[in-house]
Amino acid sequence: MKELIPEIHITMSKSWALRTKSLKVYPIPAGGNHTLRISNNGKVKNVSLPNMKLMVEIGNGKHIGKTIYKQNNELYDKMEEMYLHYWYKSEDFREYNNKQNDRYDSKTFGSK
């Protein structure tokens, strides 16, 4: 079962990556195709789409993943997972997390 992740974390992780220019994750063709059935104005047709791998750019390094994905939610979920993984390791996340914890500190609720 997929771990429940707050939508705000997904948005913030992508925003962090764009703002800091420290991470890019994007699909690249991997060779081979897969067929997808789509419906457009009541007409159903088969479309051939290329299989994809993920390219991850961290700083000056480029890494190509080994896993081949169809162009569906699995691909985009994996991209979000990559953004979250690196954001959770960042100093920006630590600062965000500390601010969230401070909001719920016992002093906030008036106890001593």
Secondary structure, 3 states (H helix, E strand, C coil): CCCCCCHHHHHHHHHHHHHHCCEEEEEEEEEEEEEEEEEECCEEEEEEEEEEEEEEEECCEEEECCCCECCCHHHHHHHHHHHHHHHHCCHHHHHHHHHHHHHCCHHHHCCC
